[in-house]
Each structure stands twice: as structure tokens, then as C-alpha cells.
């Protein structure tokens, strides 16, 4: 699969040197994720879109402790998806061309919902998630990479990006 463009060095520099707090995986995350996903999918149902539980908690590995979901609407559904989620979340954390991020707390946990418009990046994101779920040893290697680089947010982001680029080359 084609690699996405590399991030400019400024992207990593902006992250700073503050350590990233890594939390051990907690099995209660799966139950909370299932409950939240039902709630999220109820919001998305009128549009015909569903969410996917992804990230460290879906892989059963240590991470930042947030529970992450991906939403991948078709181009014709993207604006309606954003409106529905903005109304629910009462705002938006980040919005770039074809990408949006929402966060809220649910049962004491940080929930992160990432919306990626239909296209190459959505396909890539879903393939990466699926690959890591099917290869637990590689997911554990990903956990190790994140843990070892957590001394600095900049290095953590750089290490994650490098690891994912290696995985993309395998897809």
C-alpha cells in the first residue's frame, strides 16, 4: 500500500518533550467501549454509518488510556456525520480537510472519536487497525515501541509514525 506523505519535522517538534503517561491495559476498557459504541452508533444510525473500536484498548495493549473509535463515512455522508457528532459533543476538538476529532469523558474514561472521510486515508486507517488486531505479536511490539519512547511526546509521536510506516509497507 502507498505510504502517506511524511510529517514535516515541525509536526513532531510541536509535540514537545513532555513525557507521555502510558497506562497499563485494563480489561474493563472492553466493557466500557462496548457500551459507548452502542451509544455512538445510535447517534450515527440515521446517517447509515457505524463506528469501529480501535487503538490500544481495542488491541488489549498499554496506551494513553483513551478509548478510541474510528468513523469512516462515505463522502456523501461526511457533512451529516459531522453535524450529528458536533451536536452530540457540543463542539469539535480538531478539524482538518477530511478529518475530525471529538472527545468526551464517559464512565471516567476519555473517549476519542476520529472521523475520516472516505478515501485513501480511511482505507489505510482501517487496514492498519485490522492488521494489528489479526497480529497480536505485532501489536505487542507496537506497545513496546510506545512505552520505550514515552519519555517525550515528540519522540513518542515519531516512534509511532515510524512503526506504522513499517506496517504499511507490509500491507
Secondary structure, 3 states (H helix, E strand, C coil): CCCCCCCCHHHHHCCCCCCCCCECCCCHHHHHHHHHHHHHHHHHHCCCCCEEEEHHHHHCCCECCCEEEEECCCHHHHHHHHHHHHHHHCCCCEEECCEEEEEEEECCEEEEEEEECCCHHHHHHHHHHHHHHHCHHHHHHHHHHHHHHCCCHHHHHHHHHHHHHHHHHHC
